[in-house]
Amino acid sequence: MHDAQLTVSPTNTWSILQTDGALVQGGYGHSSVYDPNTESVYTHGGYKAFTANKYRLTDDLYKFEINNHTW
């Protein structure tokens, strides 16, 4: 296994990656952690929109594989 290479843009900007796998709905208030053994980011919980003006806590757990950009 090789070390994941994460870089910071000199302009401090975000970019949108092309990803495969699950369609992940955005939210806020979640927790995320990077696991160097699987080279993945795990995201758990937070709030999601269920209607136009109603948010609820979720118990969703997502895994994002960094090397192949797959959820």
Helices and strands as residue ranges (DSSP letters): E 31-35, E 40-44, E 47-51, E 54-57, E 61-65
